Amino acid sequence: MIIPVRCFSCGKPLGHLWEDFKKRVQEGEKSKKVLEDLGLERFCCRSVFLGQTDLLELVGKFKKS
C-alpha cells in the first residue's frame, strides 16, 4: 500500500514523513520515539503509520495476465 498524503481523520499532512519514519525504524530505532520526533502526537496519525504495510515491492513481482 502507499501511504496517504493526509491523515484520514484530522487532515494533517503525513506523506512527506513516511520515508524518514521507515528508514529510522529499519535502522533499529523504536517506532514510538520516531513518531514523537516527527511530531505525530494524535492517535489517528500514529495509526496510519503503525498500520501501514509496505507491499509495493511484493505486488510488483506479479504480472497481470
C-alpha positions in Angstrom: 0.0 0.0 0.0 1.0 3.6 -0.5 1.0 6.0 2.5 -1.9 8.5 2.3 -0.9 12.1 1.8 -3.1 13.3 4.7 -4.5 11.7 7.8 -8.0 10.3 7.2 -9.4 11.7 10.5 -7.7 15.1 11.2 -6.3 16.0 7.8 -2.7 16.5 8.9 -0.1 16.1 6.1 1.7 12.8 6.5 3.1 11.7 3.2 6.4 13.6 3.5 7.2 11.8 6.8 6.9 8.2 5.7 10.4 7.7 4.2 12.1 9.2 7.2 10.0 7.0 9.5 10.6 3.9 7.5 14.4 4.5 7.4 14.8 5.2 11.1 12.7 2.1 12.1 14.7 -0.2 9.9 17.9 1.2 11.5 16.6 -0.1 14.8 15.1 3.0 16.4 11.9 2.5 18.4 8.8 3.5 16.5 7.4 5.4 19.5 10.4 7.7 19.6 10.4 8.2 15.9 6.7 9.2 15.9 7.3 11.6 18.7 10.3 13.2 16.9 8.3 13.6 13.7 5.6 15.4 15.7 2.9 12.8 15.4 1.0 13.0 18.7 -2.6 12.2 17.7 -3.7 8.6 17.7 -5.3 8.9 14.3 -2.0 9.9 12.7 0.0 7.3 14.6 -2.4 4.5 13.5 -1.8 5.4 9.8 2.0 4.9 10.2 1.8 1.8 12.5 -0.9 0.1 10.4 0.9 0.6 7.2 2.3 -2.4 5.3 4.7 -1.8 2.5 3.5 -4.2 -0.1 4.5 -2.3 -3.3 7.6 -4.4 -4.0 5.7 -7.7 -3.4 2.8 -6.8 -5.6 5.1 -5.6 -8.3 6.5 -9.1 -8.8 3.2 -10.5 -10.2 2.3 -9.9 -13.8 -1.2 -9.0 -15.0 -2.5 -11.7 -17.3 
